[in-house]
Amino acid sequence: MPAVRAAKPFTFCVSRFTNDENGLFEHPAGDDSYWRGYGILRSLFSMMIFMSPNRRDFNPAVLFRNPHVMTLLPGRWPRRALLAGVPIESRLFTTEPHTQLLGFCHWQPHRTVCQTVVLVHGLEGCSESHYMRGIAAKAYRAGFNVVRLNQRTCGGTEHLTPTLYNSGLSQDYRAVVHELARVDGLNRIWLVGYSLGGNLVLKAAGEAGSSEASLAGAIAVCPTIDPAQCAKALEEPRNWFYHQHFLMQLKRRMRRKAVLFPGKWNLTGLDRIRGLTEFDDRYTAPDGGYASGADYYDRSGACHVLDSLNVPTLIITAQDDPFIPYSMFTSPLIQCHPKIRVIAPRHGGHCGFFQWTGKGEDPYWAENRIVDFLQEQYCHI
């Protein structure tokens, strides 16, 4: 049975894996060859694999219960035209001098009377990651404004800031919320984040406490609330593939940043770095004003401010997540917090939660539960 703390009946959950911008974990956008055989494959799965009898339960088919399959499959499964017909407007949010975040806004016709969802991606993801587009489309069609944000330097925005992104930059997302409230007149704004982005939105909400009246709540999917534990787990041998992928992407980003801001970083020895913790100790920590990698991991964790949360908060994680230890979410601070709801299915991988229910929904079960949760909270206003 999934581990759930339930104070009253509720419905929710969410989507998937921290993606790279270059598409290693996602099918190539616009590649029609990827669709060949899709219908046959889906039919075979439908015939051969058990489907959950209740769309609100997460009980995946046996084939999908391997955490690595669950982690990787959703990003490779073809998804067509998620945001087709949805209006889009690009926008730059200035979060501090010389630093801007690029966002893509999907406004309802009468935006000021609608609630707004601000989406924050995970490590080496971007606003175009499949889970960002998936939940954006569903939230918009459910009546919400949606803003898909790129973290600093992500999504081809290395030129918009001389800094790197990191797990502690929660002030960026508080600044975005403040601007949307002050400039656009929006007064019910949700922060939704995945993995590293999940840590950021929880940290932002915890730091805000009761001071940001326009912040309606936070939803975090497989959040890295204790970065030290997550980095240690990611460097375990069983996670070699994920670790090497992220490290490769981070090194590529450093080279791009060094070209744009000559003299800021010393890349000597970059190729010899063999671990994420070594990379963070050398580059991420000093760039963010931390004394060391260990200091960065400690001070950037949302775990330190969860007790200050004062808005409805949903945390979704899987007990078999390869590199987000489930033990982080079992503390009384989280399980007994009056504002936090936790759902932790036995399976799900890292932001995977992929199954067919046979109840008229697509297989991105967690995205559908996010919308359920948002709508449930809307009814409580």
C-alpha positions as YAML, in Angstrom:
chain: A
units: angstrom
residues:
- id: 1
  name: MET
  ca: [0.00, 0.00, 0.00]
- id: 2
  name: PRO
  ca: [1.27, 3.52, -0.69]
- id: 3
  name: ALA
  ca: [2.34, 5.53, 2.31]
- id: 4
  name: VAL
  ca: [-0.13, 8.38, 2.63]
- id: 5
  name: ARG
  ca: [-0.96, 10.71, 5.47]
- id: 6
  name: ALA
  ca: [-4.62, 11.61, 4.99]
- id: 7
  name: ALA
  ca: [-6.53, 14.07, 7.12]
- id: 8
  name: LYS
  ca: [-9.54, 14.02, 4.80]
- id: 9
  name: PRO
  ca: [-10.42, 12.65, 1.37]
- id: 10
  name: PHE
  ca: [-8.22, 14.11, -1.32]
- id: 11
  name: THR
  ca: [-6.99, 13.50, -4.82]
- id: 12
  name: PHE
  ca: [-3.69, 14.40, -6.36]
- id: 13
  name: CYS
  ca: [-0.21, 13.51, -7.63]
- id: 14
  name: VAL
  ca: [2.25, 14.52, -10.34]
- id: 15
  name: SER
  ca: [4.76, 13.91, -13.14]
- id: 16
  name: ARG
  ca: [8.21, 13.02, -13.98]
- id: 17
  name: PHE
  ca: [11.88, 13.05, -14.47]
- id: 18
  name: THR
  ca: [14.33, 15.95, -14.42]
- id: 19
  name: ASN
  ca: [15.15, 16.23, -18.10]
- id: 20
  name: ASP
  ca: [18.05, 17.51, -20.11]
- id: 21
  name: GLU
  ca: [17.65, 20.20, -22.73]
- id: 22
  name: ASN
  ca: [19.31, 18.08, -25.39]
- id: 23
  name: GLY
  ca: [16.68, 15.37, -25.19]
- id: 24
  name: LEU
  ca: [18.54, 12.31, -23.91]
- id: 25
  name: PHE
  ca: [15.52, 11.36, -21.83]
- id: 26
  name: GLU
  ca: [12.92, 12.61, -24.31]
- id: 27
  name: HIS
  ca: [11.96, 11.66, -27.83]
- id: 28
  name: PRO
  ca: [13.13, 14.19, -30.45]
- id: 29
  name: ALA
  ca: [10.52, 16.89, -30.94]
- id: 30
  name: GLY
  ca: [9.09, 16.88, -34.44]
- id: 31
  name: ASP
  ca: [10.59, 13.50, -35.31]
- id: 32
  name: ASP
  ca: [7.65, 11.72, -36.93]
- id: 33
  name: SER
  ca: [9.65, 8.50, -37.22]
- id: 34
  name: TYR
  ca: [9.25, 8.20, -33.48]
- id: 35
  name: TRP
  ca: [5.55, 7.66, -34.00]
- id: 36
  name: ARG
  ca: [5.93, 4.59, -36.23]
- id: 37
  name: GLY
  ca: [4.48, 1.63, -34.45]
- id: 38
  name: TYR
  ca: [3.15, 3.75, -31.59]
- id: 39
  name: GLY
  ca: [-0.43, 2.56, -32.08]
- id: 40
  name: ILE
  ca: [0.64, -1.08, -32.22]
- id: 41
  name: LEU
  ca: [2.82, -0.70, -29.15]
- id: 42
  name: ARG
  ca: [0.04, 0.93, -27.17]
- id: 43
  name: SER
  ca: [-2.42, -1.75, -28.22]
- id: 44
  name: LEU
  ca: [-0.04, -4.49, -27.11]
- id: 45
  name: PHE
  ca: [0.45, -2.82, -23.75]
- id: 46
  name: SER
  ca: [-3.28, -2.41, -23.36]
- id: 47
  name: MET
  ca: [-3.88, -6.09, -24.02]
- id: 48
  name: MET
  ca: [-0.93, -7.51, -22.09]
- id: 49
  name: ILE
  ca: [-0.64, -5.27, -19.06]
- id: 50
  name: PHE
  ca: [-2.88, -4.86, -16.05]
- id: 51
  name: MET
  ca: [-4.53, -1.46, -15.80]
- id: 52
  name: SER
  ca: [-5.44, 0.14, -12.49]
- id: 53
  name: PRO
  ca: [-9.15, -0.27, -11.76]
- id: 54
  name: ASN
  ca: [-9.33, 3.21, -10.21]
- id: 55
  name: ARG
  ca: [-7.76, 6.14, -11.98]
- id: 56
  name: ARG
  ca: [-6.99, 7.83, -8.65]
- id: 57
  name: ASP
  ca: [-4.92, 4.87, -7.43]
- id: 58
  name: PHE
  ca: [-1.36, 4.50, -8.64]
- id: 59
  name: ASN
  ca: [-0.85, 0.79, -9.22]
- id: 60
  name: PRO
  ca: [1.29, 0.49, -12.35]
- id: 61
  name: ALA
  ca: [1.58, -2.52, -14.59]
- id: 62
  name: VAL
  ca: [4.20, -5.06, -13.52]
- id: 63
  name: LEU
  ca: [6.34, -4.19, -16.54]
- id: 64
  name: PHE
  ca: [6.60, -0.58, -15.34]
- id: 65
  name: ARG
  ca: [7.40, -1.22, -11.68]
- id: 66
  name: ASN
  ca: [11.14, -1.17, -12.21]
- id: 67
  name: PRO
  ca: [12.14, 2.32, -10.99]
- id: 68
  name: HIS
  ca: [14.49, 2.93, -13.91]
- id: 69
  name: VAL
  ca: [11.85, 1.99, -16.48]
- id: 70
  name: MET
  ca: [9.40, 4.25, -14.69]
- id: 71
  name: THR
  ca: [11.92, 7.10, -14.60]
- id: 72
  name: LEU
  ca: [12.92, 6.95, -18.26]
- id: 73
  name: LEU
  ca: [9.79, 5.83, -20.09]
- id: 74
  name: PRO
  ca: [7.54, 8.90, -19.73]
- id: 75
  name: GLY
  ca: [10.04, 11.19, -21.42]
- id: 76
  name: ARG
  ca: [10.48, 8.79, -24.33]
- id: 77
  name: TRP
  ca: [6.79, 8.16, -24.87]
- id: 78
  name: PRO
  ca: [5.55, 10.24, -27.83]
- id: 79
  name: ARG
  ca: [3.31, 13.19, -27.02]
- id: 80
  name: ARG
  ca: [1.89, 15.26, -29.82]
- id: 81
  name: ALA
  ca: [0.90, 18.91, -29.92]
- id: 82
  name: LEU
  ca: [0.55, 19.38, -26.20]
- id: 83
  name: LEU
  ca: [0.14, 23.14, -26.44]
- id: 84
  name: ALA
  ca: [-1.41, 23.35, -29.89]
- id: 85
  name: GLY
  ca: [-3.94, 26.17, -29.96]
- id: 86
  name: VAL
  ca: [-2.88, 27.51, -26.57]
- id: 87
  name: PRO
  ca: [-1.88, 31.21, -26.67]
- id: 88
  name: ILE
  ca: [1.73, 31.91, -25.74]
- id: 89
  name: GLU
  ca: [3.69, 35.02, -24.81]
- id: 90
  name: SER
  ca: [7.39, 35.13, -23.99]
- id: 91
  name: ARG
  ca: [8.48, 37.30, -21.08]
- id: 92
  name: LEU
  ca: [11.64, 38.22, -19.22]
- id: 93
  name: PHE
  ca: [11.44, 38.45, -15.43]
- id: 94
  name: THR
  ca: [14.20, 40.52, -13.80]
- id: 95
  name: THR
  ca: [14.96, 38.85, -10.48]
- id: 96
  name: GLU
  ca: [18.07, 40.84, -9.56]
- id: 97
  name: PRO
  ca: [20.42, 43.27, -11.34]
- id: 98
  name: HIS
  ca: [21.86, 41.73, -14.53]
- id: 99
  name: THR
  ca: [19.77, 38.57, -14.15]
- id: 100
  name: GLN
  ca: [16.61, 37.66, -16.03]
- id: 101
  name: LEU
  ca: [14.54, 34.49, -16.28]
- id: 102
  name: LEU
  ca: [12.82, 33.63, -19.55]
- id: 103
  name: GLY
  ca: [9.24, 32.52, -19.14]
- id: 104
  name: PHE
  ca: [6.51, 31.43, -21.53]
- id: 105
  name: CYS
  ca: [3.10, 32.64, -20.42]
- id: 106
  name: HIS
  ca: [-0.22, 31.09, -21.39]
- id: 107
  name: TRP
  ca: [-2.88, 33.60, -20.38]
- id: 108
  name: GLN
  ca: [-6.59, 32.98, -20.09]
- id: 109
  name: PRO
  ca: [-8.77, 35.58, -21.90]
- id: 110
  name: HIS
  ca: [-9.51, 37.28, -18.55]
- id: 111
  name: ARG
  ca: [-6.30, 36.54, -16.70]
- id: 112
  name: THR
  ca: [-6.93, 38.60, -13.56]
- id: 113
  name: VAL
  ca: [-9.94, 36.53, -12.52]
- id: 114
  name: CYS
  ca: [-8.08, 33.23, -12.97]
- id: 115
  name: GLN
  ca: [-5.57, 31.47, -10.76]
- id: 116
  name: THR
  ca: [-2.02, 31.13, -12.07]
- id: 117
  name: VAL
  ca: [0.40, 28.20, -12.06]
- id: 118
  name: VAL
  ca: [4.14, 28.94, -12.25]
- id: 119
  name: LEU
  ca: [6.17, 25.89, -13.31]
- id: 120
  name: VAL
  ca: [9.83, 25.29, -12.39]
- id: 121
  name: HIS
  ca: [11.81, 22.46, -14.01]
- id: 122
  name: GLY
  ca: [14.46, 20.18, -12.57]
- id: 123
  name: LEU
  ca: [18.22, 19.73, -12.96]
- id: 124
  name: GLU
  ca: [19.32, 20.38, -16.56]
- id: 125
  name: GLY
  ca: [15.72, 20.71, -17.70]
- id: 126
  name: CYS
  ca: [14.01, 23.69, -19.28]
- id: 127
  name: SER
  ca: [10.61, 25.16, -20.07]
- id: 128
  name: GLU
  ca: [10.29, 22.74, -23.00]
- id: 129
  name: SER
  ca: [10.79, 19.55, -20.97]
- id: 130
  name: HIS
  ca: [7.92, 17.18, -21.63]
- id: 131
  name: TYR
  ca: [6.53, 17.33, -18.09]
- id: 132
  name: MET
  ca: [6.54, 21.15, -18.24]
- id: 133
  name: ARG
  ca: [4.55, 21.15, -21.47]
- id: 134
  name: GLY
  ca: [2.28, 18.35, -20.27]
- id: 135
  name: ILE
  ca: [1.11, 19.94, -17.04]
- id: 136
  name: ALA
  ca: [1.01, 23.38, -18.70]
- id: 137
  name: ALA
  ca: [-1.47, 22.14, -21.29]
- id: 138
  name: LYS
  ca: [-3.68, 20.44, -18.72]
- id: 139
  name: ALA
  ca: [-3.65, 23.33, -16.26]
- id: 140
  name: TYR
  ca: [-4.47, 25.83, -19.00]
- id: 141
  name: ARG
  ca: [-7.38, 23.75, -20.28]
- id: 142
  name: ALA
  ca: [-8.61, 23.50, -16.68]
- id: 143
  name: GLY
  ca: [-8.89, 27.30, -16.57]
- id: 144
  name: PHE
  ca: [-5.56, 28.37, -15.06]
- id: 145
  name: ASN
  ca: [-3.03, 30.87, -16.35]
- id: 146
  name: VAL
  ca: [0.32, 29.11, -16.77]
- id: 147
  name: VAL
  ca: [3.90, 30.42, -16.73]
- id: 148
  name: ARG
  ca: [6.65, 27.98, -17.77]
- id: 149
  name: LEU
  ca: [9.92, 29.32, -16.37]
- id: 150
  name: ASN
  ca: [13.50, 28.57, -17.29]
- id: 151
  name: GLN
  ca: [15.89, 28.61, -14.36]
- id: 152
  name: ARG
  ca: [18.96, 30.81, -14.69]
- id: 153
  name: THR
  ca: [21.06, 29.85, -17.75]
- id: 154
  name: CYS
  ca: [18.61, 27.10, -18.79]
- id: 155
  name: GLY
  ca: [16.67, 26.80, -22.03]
- id: 156
  name: GLY
  ca: [19.35, 28.63, -24.03]
- id: 157
  name: THR
  ca: [19.41, 31.62, -21.65]
- id: 158
  name: GLU
  ca: [23.05, 31.51, -20.57]
- id: 159
  name: HIS
  ca: [23.41, 35.09, -21.83]
- id: 160
  name: LEU
  ca: [20.70, 36.47, -19.52]
- id: 161
  name: THR
  ca: [22.78, 36.17, -16.34]
- id: 162
  name: PRO
  ca: [26.47, 35.95, -15.43]
- id: 163
  name: THR
  ca: [25.59, 33.41, -12.73]
- id: 164
  name: LEU
  ca: [24.75, 29.71, -12.64]
- id: 165
  name: TYR
  ca: [21.52, 28.23, -11.34]
- id: 166
  name: ASN
  ca: [21.45, 26.30, -8.08]
- id: 167
  name: SER
  ca: [19.17, 24.70, -5.49]
- id: 168
  name: GLY
  ca: [19.11, 27.73, -3.23]
- id: 169
  name: LEU
  ca: [17.91, 30.48, -5.58]
- id: 170
  name: SER
  ca: [14.39, 30.56, -4.17]
- id: 171
  name: GLN
  ca: [14.45, 34.36, -4.25]
- id: 172
  name: ASP
  ca: [14.08, 34.18, -8.04]
- id: 173
  name: TYR
  ca: [10.67, 32.56, -7.76]
- id: 174
  name: ARG
  ca: [9.50, 34.84, -4.98]
- id: 175
  name: ALA
  ca: [10.45, 37.74, -7.27]
- id: 176
  name: VAL
  ca: [8.39, 36.25, -10.11]
- id: 177
  name: VAL
  ca: [5.37, 35.83, -7.82]
- id: 178
  name: HIS
  ca: [5.77, 39.41, -6.62]
- id: 179
  name: GLU
  ca: [5.96, 40.75, -10.18]
- id: 180
  name: LEU
  ca: [2.92, 38.80, -11.34]
- id: 181
  name: ALA
  ca: [0.97, 40.18, -8.40]
- id: 182
  name: ARG
  ca: [2.19, 43.77, -8.69]
- id: 183
  name: VAL
  ca: [2.35, 44.21, -12.46]
- id: 184
  name: ASP
  ca: [-0.34, 41.82, -13.68]
- id: 185
  name: GLY
  ca: [-2.76, 42.05, -10.78]
- id: 186
  name: LEU
  ca: [-2.80, 38.28, -10.18]
- id: 187
  name: ASN
  ca: [-3.68, 37.28, -6.63]
- id: 188
  name: ARG
  ca: [-3.79, 33.46, -6.58]
- id: 189
  name: ILE
  ca: [-0.43, 32.11, -7.73]
- id: 190
  name: TRP
  ca: [0.74, 28.49, -7.37]
- id: 191
  name: LEU
  ca: [4.37, 27.41, -7.51]
- id: 192
  name: VAL
  ca: [4.84, 23.92, -8.99]
- id: 193
  name: GLY
  ca: [8.31, 22.40, -9.21]
- id: 194
  name: TYR
  ca: [9.97, 19.14, -10.20]
- id: 195
  name: SER
  ca: [12.99, 17.59, -8.45]
- id: 196
  name: LEU
  ca: [15.48, 20.45, -7.94]
- id: 197
  name: GLY
  ca: [12.67, 22.81, -8.94]
- id: 198
  name: GLY
  ca: [10.53, 21.16, -6.27]
- id: 199
  name: ASN
  ca: [13.09, 22.08, -3.64]
- id: 200
  name: LEU
  ca: [13.09, 25.65, -4.93]
- id: 201
  name: VAL
  ca: [9.33, 26.13, -4.75]
- id: 202
  name: LEU
  ca: [9.12, 24.62, -1.26]
- id: 203
  name: LYS
  ca: [11.99, 26.80, -0.11]
- id: 204
  name: ALA
  ca: [10.35, 29.89, -1.63]
- id: 205
  name: ALA
  ca: [7.01, 29.11, 0.02]
- id: 206
  name: GLY
  ca: [8.63, 28.37, 3.38]
- id: 207
  name: GLU
  ca: [10.63, 31.59, 3.31]
- id: 208
  name: ALA
  ca: [7.55, 33.59, 2.34]
- id: 209
  name: GLY
  ca: [5.52, 32.27, 5.26]
- id: 210
  name: SER
  ca: [2.50, 34.56, 5.50]
- id: 211
  name: SER
  ca: [4.22, 37.57, 3.92]
- id: 212
  name: GLU
  ca: [3.25, 36.94, 0.28]
- id: 213
  name: ALA
  ca: [-0.53, 37.27, 0.11]
- id: 214
  name: SER
  ca: [-0.68, 36.35, -3.58]
- id: 215
  name: LEU
  ca: [1.03, 32.97, -3.08]
- id: 216
  name: ALA
  ca: [-1.79, 30.42, -3.08]
- id: 217
  name: GLY
  ca: [0.26, 27.28, -2.51]
- id: 218
  name: ALA
  ca: [3.06, 24.98, -3.62]
- id: 219
  name: ILE
  ca: [3.31, 21.58, -5.29]
- id: 220
  name: ALA
  ca: [6.62, 19.70, -5.38]
- id: 221
  name: VAL
  ca: [7.32, 16.52, -7.30]
- id: 222
  name: CYS
  ca: [10.14, 14.32, -6.00]
- id: 223
  name: PRO
  ca: [11.78, 17.40, -4.45]
- id: 224
  name: THR
  ca: [15.44, 17.42, -3.42]
- id: 225
  name: ILE
  ca: [14.66, 18.87, 0.01]
- id: 226
  name: ASP
  ca: [18.01, 17.67, 1.44]
- id: 227
  name: PRO
  ca: [20.52, 18.17, -1.40]
- id: 228
  name: ALA
  ca: [23.34, 16.41, 0.47]
- id: 229
  name: GLN
  ca: [21.36, 13.17, 0.71]
- id: 230
  name: CYS
  ca: [20.26, 13.42, -2.92]
- id: 231
  name: ALA
  ca: [23.77, 14.09, -4.24]
- id: 232
  name: LYS
  ca: [25.10, 11.13, -2.26]
- id: 233
  name: ALA
  ca: [22.38, 8.86, -3.67]
- id: 234
  name: LEU
  ca: [22.97, 10.10, -7.22]
- id: 235
  name: GLU
  ca: [26.65, 9.16, -6.99]
- id: 236
  name: GLU
  ca: [25.91, 5.58, -5.95]
- id: 237
  name: PRO
  ca: [27.06, 2.99, -8.56]
- id: 238
  name: ARG
  ca: [23.48, 1.93, -9.36]
- id: 239
  name: ASN
  ca: [22.79, 5.48, -10.56]
- id: 240
  name: TRP
  ca: [25.87, 5.73, -12.77]
- id: 241
  name: PHE
  ca: [23.85, 6.46, -15.90]
- id: 242
  name: TYR
  ca: [21.93, 9.40, -14.40]
- id: 243
  name: HIS
  ca: [25.02, 10.74, -12.66]
- id: 244
  name: GLN
  ca: [27.15, 10.73, -15.79]
- id: 245
  name: HIS
  ca: [24.38, 12.26, -17.85]
- id: 246
  name: PHE
  ca: [23.88, 15.20, -15.49]
- id: 247
  name: LEU
  ca: [27.62, 15.71, -15.06]
- id: 248
  name: MET
  ca: [28.14, 15.77, -18.84]
- id: 249
  name: GLN
  ca: [25.37, 18.33, -19.29]
- id: 250
  name: LEU
  ca: [26.70, 20.55, -16.51]
- id: 251
  name: LYS
  ca: [30.19, 20.53, -18.02]
- id: 252
  name: ARG
  ca: [28.77, 21.52, -21.41]
- id: 253
  name: ARG
  ca: [26.92, 24.40, -19.78]
- id: 254
  name: MET
  ca: [30.08, 25.61, -18.07]
- id: 255
  name: ARG
  ca: [31.86, 25.74, -21.41]
- id: 256
  name: ARG
  ca: [29.04, 27.80, -22.92]
- id: 257
  name: LYS
  ca: [29.05, 30.18, -19.96]
- id: 258
  name: ALA
  ca: [32.82, 30.59, -20.17]
- id: 259
  name: VAL
  ca: [32.53, 31.72, -23.79]
- id: 260
  name: LEU
  ca: [29.84, 34.26, -22.94]
- id: 261
  name: PHE
  ca: [31.61, 35.60, -19.84]
- id: 262
  name: PRO
  ca: [35.34, 35.30, -20.50]
- id: 263
  name: GLY
  ca: [37.59, 35.26, -17.47]
- id: 264
  name: LYS
  ca: [34.83, 34.53, -14.96]
- id: 265
  name: TRP
  ca: [35.54, 30.81, -14.59]
- id: 266
  name: ASN
  ca: [38.71, 28.77, -14.70]
- id: 267
  name: LEU
  ca: [37.92, 25.67, -16.76]
- id: 268
  name: THR
  ca: [41.32, 24.08, -16.21]
- id: 269
  name: GLY
  ca: [40.68, 20.54, -15.03]
- id: 270
  name: LEU
  ca: [36.96, 20.61, -15.86]
- id: 271
  name: ASP
  ca: [37.28, 17.42, -17.91]
- id: 272
  name: ARG
  ca: [38.91, 15.64, -14.97]
- id: 273
  name: ILE
  ca: [35.94, 16.20, -12.65]
- id: 274
  name: ARG
  ca: [34.34, 12.82, -12.01]
- id: 275
  name: GLY
  ca: [31.50, 13.61, -9.63]
- id: 276
  name: LEU
  ca: [28.59, 15.98, -9.13]
- id: 277
  name: THR
  ca: [29.77, 16.86, -5.63]
- id: 278
  name: GLU
  ca: [33.19, 17.76, -7.01]
- id: 279
  name: PHE
  ca: [31.58, 19.93, -9.70]
- id: 280
  name: ASP
  ca: [29.39, 21.71, -7.15]
- id: 281
  name: ASP
  ca: [32.32, 22.25, -4.80]
- id: 282
  name: ARG
  ca: [34.38, 23.82, -7.57]
- id: 283
  name: TYR
  ca: [31.78, 25.80, -9.54]
- id: 284
  name: THR
  ca: [28.23, 25.90, -8.18]
- id: 285
  name: ALA
  ca: [29.05, 26.69, -4.56]
- id: 286
  name: PRO
  ca: [31.47, 29.60, -5.06]
- id: 287
  name: ASP
  ca: [29.29, 31.09, -7.81]
- id: 288
  name: GLY
  ca: [26.32, 31.08, -5.42]
- id: 289
  name: GLY
  ca: [28.25, 32.61, -2.53]
- id: 290
  name: TYR
  ca: [28.68, 29.39, -0.53]
- id: 291
  name: ALA
  ca: [31.87, 28.48, 1.32]
- id: 292
  name: SER
  ca: [32.01, 24.95, -0.11]
- id: 293
  name: GLY
  ca: [29.93, 22.25, -1.73]
- id: 294
  name: ALA
  ca: [28.95, 20.95, 1.71]
- id: 295
  name: ASP
  ca: [27.88, 24.43, 2.78]
- id: 296
  name: TYR
  ca: [25.84, 24.78, -0.42]
- id: 297
  name: TYR
  ca: [24.06, 21.46, 0.08]
- id: 298
  name: ASP
  ca: [23.22, 22.31, 3.68]
- id: 299
  name: ARG
  ca: [21.99, 25.87, 3.25]
- id: 300
  name: SER
  ca: [20.06, 25.35, 0.00]
- id: 301
  name: GLY
  ca: [17.75, 22.61, 1.30]
- id: 302
  name: ALA
  ca: [14.05, 23.35, 1.73]
- id: 303
  name: CYS
  ca: [14.07, 20.99, 4.71]
- id: 304
  name: HIS
  ca: [15.14, 23.93, 6.90]
- id: 305
  name: VAL
  ca: [12.05, 26.05, 6.19]
- id: 306
  name: LEU
  ca: [9.24, 23.52, 5.82]
- id: 307
  name: ASP
  ca: [8.03, 24.28, 9.33]
- id: 308
  name: SER
  ca: [7.30, 27.85, 8.17]
- id: 309
  name: LEU
  ca: [4.99, 26.82, 5.33]
- id: 310
  name: ASN
  ca: [1.67, 28.60, 5.64]
- id: 311
  name: VAL
  ca: [-0.02, 27.73, 2.33]
- id: 312
  name: PRO
  ca: [-1.57, 24.48, 1.05]
- id: 313
  name: THR
  ca: [1.32, 22.29, -0.04]
- id: 314
  name: LEU
  ca: [1.44, 18.99, -1.88]
- id: 315
  name: ILE
  ca: [4.56, 16.82, -1.92]
- id: 316
  name: ILE
  ca: [4.61, 13.84, -4.27]
- id: 317
  name: THR
  ca: [7.39, 11.29, -4.22]
- id: 318
  name: ALA
  ca: [7.92, 7.59, -4.90]
- id: 319
  name: GLN
  ca: [9.33, 5.15, -2.39]
- id: 320
  name: ASP
  ca: [11.50, 3.64, -5.13]
- id: 321
  name: ASP
  ca: [12.90, 6.91, -6.53]
- id: 322
  name: PRO
  ca: [16.49, 6.01, -7.55]
- id: 323
  name: PHE
  ca: [18.08, 9.16, -6.12]
- id: 324
  name: ILE
  ca: [15.55, 10.98, -3.93]
- id: 325
  name: PRO
  ca: [15.63, 9.02, -0.63]
- id: 326
  name: TYR
  ca: [12.12, 8.38, 0.62]
- id: 327
  name: SER
  ca: [13.32, 8.60, 4.22]
- id: 328
  name: MET
  ca: [13.49, 12.39, 3.83]
- id: 329
  name: PHE
  ca: [9.69, 12.55, 3.76]
- id: 330
  name: THR
  ca: [8.90, 10.36, 6.77]
- id: 331
  name: SER
  ca: [9.80, 12.85, 9.49]
- id: 332
  name: PRO
  ca: [7.02, 14.10, 11.81]
- id: 333
  name: LEU
  ca: [7.78, 17.64, 10.61]
- id: 334
  name: ILE
  ca: [6.44, 16.69, 7.18]
- id: 335
  name: GLN
  ca: [3.95, 13.98, 8.00]
- id: 336
  name: CYS
  ca: [2.21, 15.99, 10.74]
- id: 337
  name: HIS
  ca: [2.45, 19.47, 9.24]
- id: 338
  name: PRO
  ca: [-1.09, 20.92, 8.97]
- id: 339
  name: LYS
  ca: [-0.39, 22.53, 5.59]
- id: 340
  name: ILE
  ca: [1.43, 19.64, 3.90]
- id: 341
  name: ARG
  ca: [-0.11, 16.65, 2.16]
- id: 342
  name: VAL
  ca: [2.15, 13.81, 1.10]
- id: 343
  name: ILE
  ca: [1.51, 10.97, -1.29]
- id: 344
  name: ALA
  ca: [4.22, 8.37, -1.72]
- id: 345
  name: PRO
  ca: [3.31, 5.34, -3.85]
- id: 346
  name: ARG
  ca: [5.53, 2.30, -3.59]
- id: 347
  name: HIS
  ca: [6.41, 2.69, -7.28]
- id: 348
  name: GLY
  ca: [6.88, 5.70, -9.52]
- id: 349
  name: GLY
  ca: [10.61, 6.14, -10.08]
- id: 350
  name: HIS
  ca: [11.87, 9.69, -10.35]
- id: 351
  name: CYS
  ca: [8.89, 11.82, -11.40]
- id: 352
  name: GLY
  ca: [7.57, 8.92, -13.50]
- id: 353
  name: PHE
  ca: [4.07, 7.89, -12.35]
- id: 354
  name: PHE
  ca: [3.16, 6.42, -15.73]
- id: 355
  name: GLN
  ca: [0.17, 4.12, -16.19]
- id: 356
  name: TRP
  ca: [-2.96, 3.57, -18.22]
- id: 357
  name: THR
  ca: [-6.07, 3.51, -16.10]
- id: 358
  name: GLY
  ca: [-8.52, 2.63, -18.86]
- id: 359
  name: LYS
  ca: [-10.70, 5.46, -17.53]
- id: 360
  name: GLY
  ca: [-10.33, 7.95, -20.36]
- id: 361
  name: GLU
  ca: [-7.10, 9.56, -19.13]
- id: 362
  name: ASP
  ca: [-3.69, 9.63, -20.75]
- id: 363
  name: PRO
  ca: [-0.92, 7.67, -18.98]
- id: 364
  name: TYR
  ca: [0.55, 10.73, -17.25]
- id: 365
  name: TRP
  ca: [-1.36, 9.96, -14.09]
- id: 366
  name: ALA
  ca: [0.49, 12.42, -11.88]
- id: 367
  name: GLU
  ca: [-0.17, 15.40, -14.13]
- id: 368
  name: ASN
  ca: [-3.86, 14.61, -13.92]
- id: 369
  name: ARG
  ca: [-3.73, 14.44, -10.15]
- id: 370
  name: ILE
  ca: [-2.02, 17.84, -9.98]
- id: 371
  name: VAL
  ca: [-4.94, 19.38, -11.80]
- id: 372
  name: ASP
  ca: [-7.33, 17.57, -9.45]
- id: 373
  name: PHE
  ca: [-5.51, 19.08, -6.48]
- id: 374
  name: LEU
  ca: [-5.52, 22.59, -7.93]
- id: 375
  name: GLN
  ca: [-9.22, 22.36, -8.67]
- id: 376
  name: GLU
  ca: [-9.93, 20.97, -5.21]
- id: 377
  name: GLN
  ca: [-8.15, 23.90, -3.61]
- id: 378
  name: TYR
  ca: [-9.98, 26.33, -5.90]
- id: 379
  name: CYS
  ca: [-13.27, 25.01, -4.56]
- id: 380
  name: HIS
  ca: [-12.11, 25.78, -1.00]
- id: 381
  name: ILE
  ca: [-11.63, 29.50, -1.64]
...
